[in-house]
Amino acid sequence: MSNVNIKPLADRVLVQPAAAEEKTASGLYIPDTAKEKPQKGVVVAIGNGKKDEPLTVKVGDSVLYGKYSGTELNVEGKDYLIMREADIFAIL
């Protein structure tokens, strides 16, 4: 897990997406143009939550999120997504 100097506000969560799969289950290599956006990742930082709703995810949790959820960030050469906790579907 990486140490990032970003502190999300309110109910926002900073997620490091998992690497896109390079190979299919049958062993075929996937070209860069055909790779799908990953829909799972690891929570790197969390905000303080809303006044009446504390956050349920914690730093280090593996999560599933929507395909087009969040805003993409590139900090120090690493890709991250910042999204609301409501955009997260499940904790793995």
C-alpha positions as CSV (number, residue, x, y, z in Angstrom):
1,M,0.0,0.0,0.0
2,S,1.3,3.4,-0.9
3,N,1.6,6.5,1.4
4,V,-0.2,9.4,-0.3
5,N,-0.4,13.0,0.9
6,I,-4.0,13.4,-0.2
7,K,-6.7,13.7,2.4
8,P,-10.2,13.3,0.8
9,L,-13.0,15.6,2.2
10,A,-16.3,14.5,3.7
11,D,-17.5,11.1,2.4
12,R,-14.9,10.8,-0.4
13,V,-12.5,7.9,-0.7
14,L,-9.2,7.6,-2.5
15,V,-8.8,4.2,-4.3
16,Q,-5.8,2.8,-6.1
17,P,-7.3,0.7,-9.0
18,A,-6.1,-2.9,-9.5
19,A,-4.0,-3.5,-12.6
20,A,-5.9,-4.4,-15.7
21,E,-5.7,-8.1,-16.6
22,E,-3.0,-8.9,-19.1
23,K,-4.2,-12.4,-20.0
24,T,-7.6,-14.2,-20.2
25,A,-8.4,-17.3,-18.2
26,S,-7.7,-19.4,-21.3
27,G,-4.2,-17.9,-21.7
28,L,-4.8,-15.4,-24.5
29,Y,-3.0,-12.0,-24.1
30,I,-5.2,-8.9,-24.2
31,P,-4.0,-6.0,-26.3
32,D,-3.9,-2.5,-24.6
33,T,-6.8,-1.3,-26.8
34,A,-9.1,-4.0,-25.6
35,K,-8.4,-3.9,-21.9
36,E,-11.4,-3.1,-19.7
37,K,-11.2,-0.5,-16.9
38,P,-10.6,-2.3,-13.6
39,Q,-13.6,-2.2,-11.3
40,K,-11.8,-3.1,-8.1
41,G,-9.1,-1.5,-6.1
42,V,-7.7,-0.8,-2.6
43,V,-8.7,2.1,-0.4
44,V,-5.7,4.3,0.2
45,A,-7.2,7.3,2.1
46,I,-10.6,8.2,3.4
47,G,-12.3,11.5,4.5
48,N,-14.0,12.2,7.8
49,G,-17.5,11.2,6.7
50,K,-20.6,13.3,6.9
51,K,-21.9,14.7,10.1
52,D,-24.5,12.1,10.6
53,E,-23.1,9.2,8.5
54,P,-19.6,7.8,9.4
55,L,-17.7,6.0,6.7
56,T,-17.9,2.2,6.6
57,V,-14.8,1.6,4.5
58,K,-11.3,1.7,6.0
59,V,-7.9,2.2,4.6
60,G,-6.6,-1.1,3.2
61,D,-10.0,-2.5,2.2
62,S,-10.4,-4.1,-1.2
63,V,-13.5,-2.7,-2.9
64,L,-15.7,-3.1,-6.0
65,Y,-16.9,0.1,-7.6
66,G,-18.8,1.2,-10.8
67,K,-17.1,1.2,-14.2
68,Y,-17.4,4.9,-14.6
69,S,-17.2,5.9,-10.9
70,G,-14.9,8.6,-9.6
71,T,-12.4,11.1,-10.9
72,E,-9.1,9.9,-12.2
73,L,-6.0,11.4,-10.6
74,N,-2.3,10.9,-11.3
75,V,-0.1,11.7,-8.3
76,E,3.7,11.1,-8.3
77,G,3.3,8.8,-11.4
78,K,0.6,6.6,-9.8
79,D,-3.0,6.4,-10.9
80,Y,-5.8,6.9,-8.3
81,L,-9.6,7.4,-8.3
82,I,-11.4,9.7,-5.9
83,M,-15.0,8.9,-5.4
84,R,-17.9,9.1,-3.0
85,E,-18.4,6.2,-0.7
86,A,-21.9,5.7,-2.2
87,D,-20.1,4.8,-5.5
88,I,-18.6,1.7,-3.9
89,F,-20.7,-1.4,-4.3
90,A,-19.0,-3.9,-2.0
91,I,-16.0,-4.5,0.3
92,L,-14.2,-7.7,-0.6
